[in-house]
């Protein structure tokens, strides 16, 4: 960790220095273009090189595309940010670390841009005032930007920086790679399986809770319906019993009246039989 911290301090200092050089280079380019356009393309009244805003960094303003100072600024900035991520314990892929995917192509493209820009600038000079110094300035813009891109990508980035940072990642246990050692991939797979298992358990618990809740609601609804039906049945049964009792009382009263009437008729018939018997005997 101390080695990473020391390297972080060095990269941060290099980033600050390159950023100052880049700002001074941009200022020198702006000063030169302002004076050049004001002179109408007459290079005889314009200095071949502008100091910028930081005179002690005027030696770094060697091209007027600012690519020469931008490429190391971007590179050291990526290294500083990557080391800061390592100090924070964040994992990273060893393939592109400490840069980003496509950084090589970007740097080469920036070098090509500087080359084309140095050639294009020649067309803005007045032909009757252009000098060999002007052509050398444009040549510096074209060659230094390409040189910086080639040196950074093929002599600094690939053979030095990436292997060093890969070893730092592996020693700190923060490397993520799918090549060679499969421990990191297996570890990620186990973590994902564990997360999926936890998610499945949560979903299953939620489903069981929802199922139990629905089952309780169904049982409560069934009990309520049964109680309602039982109450209605008891009400109907009570109504039937009341109706049966009323009808039974009516039937008993009816038969009682009929029996009384038959008894009276029998008594009358008996009285008449007595009279007939008395008349026959007498």
WOKAJO-V135092 format. One record per backbone hydrogen bond with DSSP energy under -0.5 kcal/mol. CO is the residue of the C=O (numbers start at 0). NH is the residue of the N-H. If there is no record, write none. Layout:
co,nh
CO,NH
CO,NH
This chain:
co,nh
0,4
1,5
2,6
3,7
4,8
5,9
6,10
7,11
8,12
9,13
10,14
11,15
12,16
13,17
14,18
15,19
16,20
17,21
18,22
19,23
20,24
21,25
22,26
23,27
24,28
25,29
26,30
27,31
28,32
29,33
30,34
31,35
32,36
33,37
34,38
35,40
36,39
38,41
40,42
40,125
41,44
42,45
53,56
54,57
56,59
57,60
59,61
62,65
65,69
66,70
67,71
68,72
69,73
70,74
71,75
72,76
73,77
74,78
75,79
76,80
77,81
78,82
79,83
80,84
81,85
82,86
83,87
84,89
85,88
91,175
92,96
95,98
99,102
101,105
102,106
103,107
104,108
105,109
106,110
107,111
108,112
109,113
110,114
111,115
112,116
113,117
114,118
115,119
116,120
117,121
118,121
118,122
119,122
120,123
121,124
125,128
125,129
130,134
131,135
132,136
133,137
134,138
135,139
136,140
137,141
138,142
139,143
140,144
141,145
142,146
143,147
144,148
145,149
146,150
147,151
148,152
149,153
150,154
150,155
151,156
152,157
155,159
155,160
156,161
159,163
160,164
161,165
162,166
163,167
164,168
165,169
166,170
167,171
168,172
168,173
168,174
169,172
173,91
175,93
178,180
181,185
182,186
183,187
184,188
185,189
186,190
187,191
188,192
189,193
190,194
191,195
192,196
193,197
194,198
195,199
196,200
197,201
198,202
199,203
200,204
201,205
202,206
203,207
204,208
205,209
206,210
207,211
208,212
209,213
210,214
211,215
212,216
213,217
214,218
215,219
216,220
217,221
218,222
219,223
220,224
221,225
222,226
223,227
224,228
225,229
226,230
227,231
228,232
229,233
230,234
231,235
232,236
233,237
234,238
235,239
236,240
237,241
238,242
239,243
240,244
241,245
242,246
243,247
244,248
245,249
246,250
247,251
248,252
249,253
250,254
251,255
252,256
253,257
254,258
255,259
256,260
257,261
258,262
259,263
260,264
261,265
262,266
263,267
264,268
265,269
266,270
267,271
268,272
269,273
270,274
271,275
272,276
273,277
274,278
275,279
276,280
277,281
